[in-house]
Amino acid sequence: MGDYPGLAFSEDGNRLRASVSAIADPPQIDVEKLRSLLCDAGYSRWQLAEEALGKLVECYNSATETLDLPIGERRDSVFSLEIAPDAMQVWLKITPAFGGSATDAGAVFIALGEAGVTTGIDEEAIRSACAASSGGTDQRVLIASGTPAVNGEDAKFELLVADARDRAPQVNEHGLIDFRDLGAIPTVAADHPLMRRTPATPGTTGRNVRGDVIQPTPGHDESFADNLTGAYVDKADPNLLRATNSGQPVRCGNGVNVEEVLRIRNVNMATGNISFDGTVHIEGEVLPGMKVRAAGDIIVGDVVDGAELDAGGDIRIGGGVIAKAIVRAGGSVAVRFVENATVHAGTTIAVDDTALQSDLQANNQILVGVNSPQRGRLAGGSARAMLLIRTPILGSPTSGVTHLLLGVNPVLEAEYQELLKKIQKQREDEDNLEKLVKHLTKNGDKGGLLERAKASWQQAIKAWAKLLPQREELERQLALIAGAKVEIGVGVTGAVDVTFGKKVIRVRKPYESGTLSMDGERGIFTDLMGNTSTAA
């Protein structure tokens, strides 16, 4: 009971009531004063009804009538458990007490047991949350956590030869291949360590809050690449790859090939034609009429004069390629200059100085004037590349028409169309198996085919899904073709025909530094300031 004039508080079970008696000239109060009186009377933690408090103040101040009304109630703290769908976490949700009893930690532990939660319980967090439940705000506290499984690591392959060649093209975000100078030939001796394999790990099991074991995903295991040349797996250490013989180490995915290196002064009538399953290093020149074939790289210190080179890897020529010589490489070709010759590369052609009256073809890019940014010139003949042709000077008033072709890769397009056919076939197989599974499920499986049909259906889905990333990658590469361009460092002179796909731009006027490209169906020239004009 309060002792304020004309005002009394009483408890009716869990309800708090206030009584007002009419008195002459009652002292005026407001809601804050009323709250202070309730606090003095020991009801500060009870849940009070704001609307009832306002009505009580109004009635008391008017002193015109007696009143008895409920203004609040006493509530015990209540709690509930929230268990994550994967049973890896449990949260304790507490509604605080209002004048009533706090949540009992023992009751929480009992509830956890009834819910089957036995693992990863944080007793301290539970006791702290319960101690704070006698008042305050709602709580949501993490009180149990499972131990997640740790997936295994994939097999790793560490290259032990620092300067080993790697013929895998390094492609940037624009699809252009990073051209790297071949430089000197790295070599290793027989039995030299080449690569260390770290096997995949199985991972570590985990447990959810109910104590159920969670199995990890094992790492993807791989062995050394098959059919390596010049390398063997150490019998005493099956995770170590060693060189069988001395030669040039060339990385090949999860392995290293050691290509034998044939060193020769010159290639002429005295040596005869060369055909070698390795790398050929010619210190001097290759004379007219001679042929050099190598499964690996070919390095020539001087000129290739009217001869023919064919390499499965890269070709580096310290001098020029002249007099109707033919050079073909599965990888890149680097040469000082080209004149009246043919050069084809699987990736990049890099010409230090000039390329005159020649046939150049690269599946990725052609770079002319690499070491002569002011004097380098591409003039006469033809040059074909999928994404980029770069030269300081393009064309010549005396060389006739210089023909350029960009944005075409028939090999890539054929590969894409073949992949689309495979995807369509796999999707049809998957659809047919899905229909069979649904039919057997609905109409009965008298022949015992359902489980096998389900397994085949799942395999078909996986086979179809594996092709989708390949399609995305090919589509990405084909999309890059739309950005094919010709970069001119100094200027354009003479007559130049530039073909982008099926669109031909006939350039018959001089241009300074800038870029030739396509804007929709229109050929444009963009100068160094970003200004564009129709190319013609």
C-alpha angles and dihedrals in degrees: 000000000000122000098213111128112271093355128098134170125209139172122240103187104294092345127095116216132190126207124201122198121195111248133168116266098352115201108258118247136183132206093271091053089048090052090051091053091050090050091052088050091055099255100110093115096047118105105254127202109232095204092051091050091054092049091048092053092048093050094046095049093048093053090200102117145016118250139186118186141151112256103173149351141227117240132185120226113263130197141191136188124238113199119193115241090246091048090235097119139030124198125198111219114198130186105202125241121260104206090323138094124309121237111278115231090214090060090053092052090050091050090050090053092049089051090052095247107150107143135069096010115168102213094181092054090051094050093046092050092048092049090054094048095085089084144340128066138334115285134210109185130176105235105164134030131184123222109250120224115254110226118228122257122248120248113277131210120206118197109225095189108078097199100038115143118247115197094186105115115247104221124194127210091275093056093250119137119236104241113216127190110245092220118172121351111258113221139192132195126238114286092018112149109254109172139003120214121207108199121231116267124231094227129228125285120238136199132223123222090272091058095251114149116245114208118219125227107253117233118260108262124211134177128218112288116276126247096022117177120227095002137096139184113252109248092214093048116031090191095060125084118203136186117261093200141001116278146096115324112223120183114233110183107280093004148040127241117207107212118200113240121225112201119196135165101224137344111233141125090296094059096034123208117330126226114171136167094221139031122322119209113192112187096196133019141316111232129218118293096014124125128209121188123181132175088212130029131327120213119186120186097200139013131334101214115189091324134123127242125186121179133174089209130028132322125216120186119187093198131030139297108233147156101040093312116165122219123182127175133177087215129023134329123215118186138161096230140342126213128172092342143110123247123178124178133183091220123000139002114204118187117188095204127358141347112203130180092342141130110241123180128173129166092220118017145339119217119190125184094025091157096023106056093167103035103032114117139187108198137157126358119049140295124196125187134153101226115004145018114183126184137150094226122023120200133351133235089232103041101072121233117345110213121209126182123190139165096041126115110157091178092057093045092050090049090051094050091048090051091051089055091051092049091050091050093048091048091052091050091049092049092050093049091048090054090049092051092050091047094051092045093052101038102032135263105253093157096048093242101128100089093046090047091051091050092049090047092053091048090051091051091051093047090050092047092052091060095054097074088050090053091049092051093049091047089051091052093046090049089056089062089072087067095055112139148168115234117204117195100187111007153294122265133172125009119329129177113199118190120196105189101306097340116099121202114195108204112199103157132066122264132188126220114328147088135290114209145136127271103190105301094342127091111222139188117215118196126210091269092057095253114144133206136170109275115233 
